[in-house]
Amino acid sequence: MQSAISPALARVFLHVVYMQSPDELQRTSMLQWLSKKCGVNVSADLSHVAAEASGFVYADLSALVFHAIRYIVSEARSRISISKCVSFLHMSNCLTYQQYIC
């Protein structure tokens, strides 16, 4: 397996650990766990979101859920109550943004 770390830098470390990106099923499971941990209901099809998030790792998925929640809050500023339901549109917009900045 080829490393993204230069050989000179790799010599500084005692061990180099190679990890594969999670597959679609694992990403779906992580998205479900993250949304449950954050206390939000998700109306989006998380398996579809996970399929679109190919190559994402835990930190990316965590940021995706966080940004989707922030998106809900920013939408709701003009309303009295804040919906705690993340829709496919929220996830899709945030996913597109994250793929753009990476």
PEGILIN-V963084 format. One record per helix or strand. SS is the DSSP state (2 for helix, 1 for strand). FROM is the first residue (numbers start at 1). LEN is the number of residues. If there is no record, write none. Layout:
ss->{SS;SS}
from->{FROM;FROM}
len->{LEN;LEN}
This chain:
ss->{2;2;1;2;2;1;2}
from->{7;24;41;46;58;85;88}
len->{4;14;2;7;19;2;14}
